[in-house]
């Protein structure tokens, strides 16, 4: 059975940029996203939450840019890989594999705005 996926222009542009950055076809990037999780992280502490969770200095990812990174456990071991996009206005998007990223993200965000 064939499924139709509708993607708005901003997301399509982001995916095309990621396909060039990761040297993958547009179809491969979309297929990867469909197998993975995605979350929006918003608010004044969003960058702090992601910075705690990942191997990158999140402040160096400019609005409109994205970076590939590792998601870490509190013990410093790798839990997952992910792509984080700075959507500007204190909003970030994280696309992650099938690891424990969502649980780690929720724990990192506890008590923050």
C-alpha angles and dihedrals in degrees: 000000000000120000125203117220119196116205124185119234096257093053092044090053090049092050092048090051090049091050090055093044094048094037092238131128119258088248091053091052092049091047090050091052092050090055094046139060127257131196136177115222113200138176142057092299096044095105091045091053092050093042090055091050102046145053095241132085094243092198088069093062105093123213109280092024132104136199137200112232148154124259113222135206120230086262090059097249122132113264101171146334123250148169116233121198125195104221092180128237092072091302126125134175123212121194110192142176127250095284128107096286097125094052091045091047092051091049092048091049095050110123094006132109 
